[in-house]
Amino acid sequence: MAKQERAIRTRRAILEAAGAVFDEHGYTSTTIAMVLERAEVTKGALYFHFPSKESLAQAVLDEQVPFGAVPPQTCKVQEIIDMTFVVGQRLLSNSLLRGSVRLAVDQETPSSVDHGEPFRQWAERLTLLLEMARERGELLPTVRPRETVEMLVGSFTGIQLMSRALTGRADLGERLSVLWSHILPSIAVPGLLPHLDSAADRGARVLASLEPVVAELEPTHV
């Protein structure tokens, strides 16, 4: 059991190191040597878990969506709001998530790495929640869940890129709050609007309620 736990910790350390390096340098400029130095593991340990740079990048990409986990809400629109703010908040400090996000939009990521997978995963998860919201009477009758979700995922992607370029994502919470102020009146029934929380500090408050889970997800090595 101890050997298995050590292998799990080593794999996580490699992923966190890779996320940091991919975030800082992009796919093309990142080397295995950089990841080894950051993770402080042997080449054999890295190749045991990830046989190539491409497989390492794919693993980093596959880690993205779990960082959006939030407590279930009776109001599914609020749950979706919370997911966007939690991801935004985690982007401020989590190197693995930042690396995954950069790889997803890095045009130099090779075709052998499916950098579209996080977008598909986000779309599937959020569409399911929005369909639940429709069943609960939270949405206007004109809302098409899949179309709305794809617009939301694309908007979040662009907003976080702009925030990163201008302020190092320091203003991402404010930008998300503005985004939701435009989206919510066009999708949620009027009676729900006063009860939805899309304040800029929503992500920090949700994460504060998830401290044990956050401790498991946040970097422990890098």
N, C-alpha and C positions, 0 to 999 in steps of 0.2 A: 504493500500500500504506500509506504514511504517513497519508493522508487517512482510509482505512478504520480504521486503528488508533486515530486520534484520535476518530473517531465512536464506536468501541466504548468508549473510555475516557469520553467524554462521557456516553454512555448509562448506563454504570455509575455515574458520579458522580451523575447525576440519580436513579437508583434508590436509591442509598445515602442521599442527602439526603431523598428521599421517605419511605423507611423510617423514618428518624429522626423526621421531622415527624409521620407517621402514628402512630408509637409514642407520641410525647409528647402529641399533641392529639386523636387519633381522626380518623375520616374526615370527619365533618361540620365540625369546626373547622379542619381543614387547608385551606389555600388554595394555589393555584399560586404566588402571590407568596412565600409562606413557603418553598416548595421551591426557587424560583429564588434566593432569598437564601442558603439553606443550600448549594446546589450551586454557586453562583457561575457560573452560565451565563446566556445570554440567553434571552428568551422564545422566540425563533425556534428556538434549539437544542432547547429542551424540546419544543416542539410538533412539531418535525421527527420526534422519536422517539415522542412520546405526544400524540395529538391532543386528549385530554381528561383531566380529573381521574379519570374512571372507568377509562380505559385505563391510566393510570399506576398506579392502585390494583390493577388486575388484574395488571399486570406485577410489582408487588411481591409479590402473593400467589403468582404462578407461580414465584418464586424460592425458595420455602420448602423444598421437599423436597430439592433438591440439597445443602442444608446438612447433611443426614443421612448423607452419603457416608462410609463407613468401609472399612477394608481387608477384603477377603473373608476369612471364617473357615471352616475345615473344619466347625466346629460352627455351624450356622445359628442356633441359639438364642442363642449368644454374639454373633453378628453383629447380631441384633435388639436385644439388650441394649445393645451398643455404640452403635447408632444413637440410641437414646433418650438415652444419656448425652452423646453428642457434641452433639446438638441442645441439650440442657440447658446444656452448657458454653458453647456458642456464644451462647446467649441472654444470657449475662452481658456480652458486649462487642460483639456484632454488631448494629448498628442496623437493617440491612436485614432480618435475620431477625426481630428484635423487632417491626418494623413489620408484617411479613407475618403474624406470629402475632396481633397485635392486630386487624388487619383481619379475620382469619378468625373472630374471636369478637365483633366489633363489630356490635351489633344495628342501628346506624345506617348501616352500609354499604348502599347502595341495591341493589335487586334486579338492576340492570343489571350489577353486579359479582358474579361467581360466587365468593362467599367460602366455598363448600363444596368447591371444587375441591381445595385442599390435603388435606382430609380424605379425599377419594376417592383421591388419588394415594398418600397414606400407606397407606391400606387395601390398595390394589393391590400396592404394593411389599412390604409386610410379610406379606401373605397368601401371596405367592409364596415368600418366604423360609420361612415357617412350613410350607408344603406340602413344601418341600425338606427341612426338618427332620423332618417325618413320614416321608418316604421313607428317611431315613437312620437311622430308629429312635430319634430323640431325644425323641419325644413319647409321652405316655400315649395309649392307644387311644381314650379318650373325648374327646380334644381335637378341636374343630371349628375349623379355622384361621380362617375368616372371622369367626366369632363372637368368637373370642379376640382377634383383631386389632382389631375394632371396640371391644371393651371396653378394650383397651390404649390405643388412640388417644384414646378419651374420657377415660380415667383420666389420661393424660399431660396432656391439655388442662386438666383441672380442677386437677391438682396444680401445674402451672406458674402458673396464675392465682392460686392460693392463696399460693404462694411469692412471687410478685410483690407481692401485696398486703401480705404480712406482713414480708418481709425484702428486697424488691427482688431476689428470686431468689437471694440469697446461700446459702440452704439447699436449693436445688433438688436438688443432688447427693444430699444425705442423704434427701430425700423420695423420690427415685427409687429409692434403695437399699432403702428400706422397702417401696415398691410391689413391687419385684421379689422381695423376701423372701416376700411373700404370693402372688405369681403363680406363681413357678417351681415350687413343690411341687405345684401343681395342673395343670401342663402338661408338665413334663419328667420323663423316667424317673428313678427314684431314683439309679441309678448315675452319672448325669450331673451331679447337683446339686453334689457337692464340687468339680467342675472348672470351674464357671461363676463368672465374676468380675462381681459387681454391687456392688462397693465404691463408696462415694460419690465417690471421686476417679477413677473409671474414665474419665470423659470427658476429663479433663485428660491422663491418660496416653495415651489413644488419639490425641488431637490432637497431643501431643508427638512421636508417631511419624509424623505426617503434616505436618510443618512446611512443606515446599514447597507442598503442596496448600492448606494453611491460608492461606498467604501470598497465594494467588490468590483465595481466597474472602473474606478479611477486608477491611473497608473501607479504601480508600486515599485517600479524599478528605474524608469527613465527620469 
